[in-house]
Amino acid sequence: MSVLLLLVFFWWFQGDLLLTLGYGVLGLLATLTVPLVYRFAGFTQADELEWLENREAQEHTDLQERLRATRTRLADLDIDEGVRQADMLSGILNDYHSVVETRFLGKKHSPLAYLAAARSVQKHAVQNLTDVVAVGHSLSTIRKNDALGDSARLANQAELDDSQSERMESLLEENRKLFDALTDTAVEVANIKSFSRYERIDTLSRLVSLAEIANNSGHSV
């Protein structure tokens, strides 16, 4: 559009060709300087930090709301270990959010590997508890039907009960490992004085590996 208008200007006023081309080149250079100045003056980084802050706050709120709803369902199903894990995970989420707000937000160099891995693992742990609720409902249905049917049906019900019980314990045990990794890494992070050392903390590789497993597990994290 700018080139077209420039040609119309040249044709209408019958101006000097070289002078018109000079104005065009000057206008092009002025236009190109806008994104360059925006970036190198720090405006791009400021926008990225603001986006990170807004995303972190929204994710924290969403996870806590989801976790509260899941805890209520776990309590209704009398899954005590699930309720205990929901309470523990709520504390982990609050601690993580506080650390992000006080140590990372607004800083030029943040440990992105830690932030991304920790959040992925947290989401996976919440999803595990959601799965525990689903398993709890299936167990409730199975046990309501335990007294019905012939011996073959009862044997099948018992097999389903065992299978679902193992599935629930597997989910809860996986969460115990996730909590250990989150806690161990958070302790190291809290004790680090220099941002340059975040990528070298001993437990970070373990946390990143768990995050990769979570992202490839088929759960929505």
C-alpha positions in Angstrom: 0.0 0.0 0.0 2.8 2.4 0.9 4.6 1.6 -2.4 1.4 2.2 -4.4 0.8 5.5 -2.7 4.3 6.5 -3.4 3.8 5.8 -7.1 0.6 7.7 -7.1 2.4 10.7 -5.4 5.1 10.6 -8.0 2.7 10.4 -10.9 0.4 13.1 -9.6 3.0 15.7 -8.7 5.5 14.7 -11.5 8.3 14.9 -9.0 11.9 14.0 -9.3 12.4 10.2 -9.5 15.6 10.0 -7.5 14.2 12.3 -4.8 11.1 10.2 -4.6 13.1 7.0 -4.3 15.2 8.6 -1.6 12.0 9.4 0.4 10.9 5.8 -0.2 14.2 4.3 1.1 14.1 6.7 4.1 10.6 5.7 4.9 11.5 2.0 4.7 14.4 2.4 7.0 12.3 4.4 9.5 9.7 1.6 9.5 12.3 -1.1 10.1 13.8 0.7 13.1 10.5 0.5 15.0 10.7 -3.3 15.8 14.5 -3.0 16.3 14.1 -0.2 18.8 11.2 -1.9 20.5 13.4 -5.0 21.1 16.7 -3.5 22.0 15.2 -0.8 24.2 13.8 -3.6 26.4 10.1 -3.3 25.5 9.9 -6.9 24.1 11.4 -8.3 27.3 9.0 -6.3 29.4 6.1 -7.7 27.4 7.4 -11.2 27.8 7.8 -10.8 31.6 4.2 -9.4 31.9 2.9 -12.3 29.8 4.8 -14.8 32.1 3.4 -13.1 35.2 -0.2 -13.2 33.9 0.1 -16.8 32.8 1.6 -17.9 36.1 -1.2 -16.2 38.0 -3.9 -17.7 35.8 -2.4 -21.2 35.9 -2.1 -21.0 39.7 -5.7 -20.0 40.1 -6.9 -22.7 37.6 -4.9 -25.5 39.3 -6.1 -24.6 42.8 -9.7 -24.5 41.7 -9.4 -27.8 39.9 -7.6 -29.3 43.0 -10.3 -28.1 45.4 -13.0 -29.7 43.3 -11.0 -32.9 43.1 -10.4 -32.9 46.9 -14.2 -32.6 47.5 -14.8 -35.6 45.3 -12.1 -37.6 46.9 -13.6 -36.9 50.3 -17.0 -37.9 49.1 -15.5 -41.3 48.0 -13.7 -41.7 51.4 -10.3 -41.9 49.7 -8.2 -40.6 52.6 -4.8 -40.9 50.9 -6.2 -38.9 48.0 -7.5 -36.2 50.3 -4.1 -36.1 52.1 -2.3 -35.8 48.7 -4.7 -33.0 47.6 -3.9 -31.0 50.7 -0.2 -31.6 50.3 -0.3 -30.6 46.6 -2.2 -27.4 47.4 0.6 -26.4 49.8 3.2 -27.2 47.1 1.3 -25.1 44.6 1.1 -22.2 47.0 4.8 -22.4 47.8 5.8 -22.6 44.2 3.6 -19.6 43.3 5.2 -17.6 46.2 8.7 -18.4 45.0 7.9 -17.4 41.4 6.4 -14.1 42.5 9.2 -13.2 44.9 12.3 -14.5 43.1 11.6 -14.9 39.4 9.0 -12.4 38.1 10.5 -9.2 36.8 14.0 -10.8 36.5 15.8 -10.8 33.2 17.3 -14.3 33.7 14.9 -16.8 35.2 15.5 -20.6 35.4 13.0 -21.5 32.7 13.9 -25.2 32.8 12.9 -25.3 36.5 9.7 -23.3 36.0 8.4 -25.3 33.1 9.3 -28.7 34.6 7.8 -27.9 38.0 4.6 -26.7 36.5 4.3 -29.7 34.2 4.9 -32.1 37.1 2.3 -30.2 39.2 -0.3 -30.5 36.5 0.4 -34.2 36.1 -0.1 -34.7 39.9 -3.4 -32.9 39.7 -4.4 -35.1 36.8 -3.4 -38.2 38.7 -5.8 -37.3 41.5 -8.5 -36.7 39.0 -7.9 -40.2 37.7 -8.1 -41.5 41.3 -11.6 -40.0 41.5 -12.6 -41.9 38.3 -11.1 -45.1 39.7 -12.9 -44.5 43.0 -16.2 -44.3 41.2 -15.6 -47.5 39.3 -14.6 -49.3 42.5 -17.8 -48.0 44.2 -19.9 -49.4 41.3 -18.1 -52.7 41.4 -18.5 -53.2 45.1 -22.2 -52.3 45.0 -22.6 -55.3 42.6 -20.5 -57.7 44.6 -23.4 -59.4 46.2 -25.2 -60.0 42.8 -24.8 -62.8 40.4 -23.4 -66.3 40.3 -19.9 -67.5 41.3 -18.4 -66.7 37.8 -19.8 -63.2 38.0 -18.5 -62.7 41.5 -15.1 -63.9 40.5 -15.1 -61.4 37.6 -16.1 -58.6 40.0 -13.3 -59.5 42.4 -10.8 -59.4 39.5 -12.0 -56.0 38.5 -11.9 -54.8 42.0 -8.3 -55.9 42.4 -7.3 -54.4 39.0 -8.9 -51.0 39.9 -7.4 -51.0 43.4 -3.9 -51.6 41.9 -4.5 -48.8 39.4 -5.4 -46.4 42.3 -2.4 -47.4 44.3 -0.2 -46.9 41.2 -1.5 -43.4 40.7 -1.1 -42.5 44.4 2.5 -44.0 44.4 3.4 -42.0 41.3 2.2 -38.8 43.0 4.4 -39.6 46.1 7.4 -39.7 43.7 6.3 -36.4 42.0 5.9 -34.7 45.4 9.4 -35.9 46.5 10.9 -34.5 43.3 9.1 -31.2 43.6 10.0 -30.8 47.3 13.7 -31.7 46.8 14.1 -29.3 43.9 12.3 -26.5 45.7 14.6 -26.8 48.6 17.7 -26.5 46.4 16.1 -23.6 44.5 15.4 -21.8 47.7 19.1 -22.1 48.8 20.6 -20.9 45.5 21.9 -17.4 45.5 22.9 -17.0 41.8 20.6 -17.5 38.8 23.5 -18.9 36.8 23.5 -22.0 39.1 19.9 -23.0 38.6 20.5 -25.2 35.6 23.2 -27.1 37.5 21.3 -28.1 40.7 21.4 -31.9 41.3 17.6 -32.5 41.4 16.7 -30.5 38.4 17.5 -33.2 35.9 15.2 -35.6 37.8 12.4 -33.1 37.7 12.9 -32.4 34.0 12.8 -36.1 33.3 9.5 -36.5 35.2 8.1 -33.5 33.3 9.0 -35.2 30.0 7.3 -38.4 31.1 4.2 -36.4 32.2 4.0 -34.6 28.8 4.3 -37.9 27.0 1.9 -39.8 29.1 -1.3 -38.8 27.3 -2.5 -36.6 30.1 -3.4 -33.0 29.4 -0.8 -31.1 31.3 
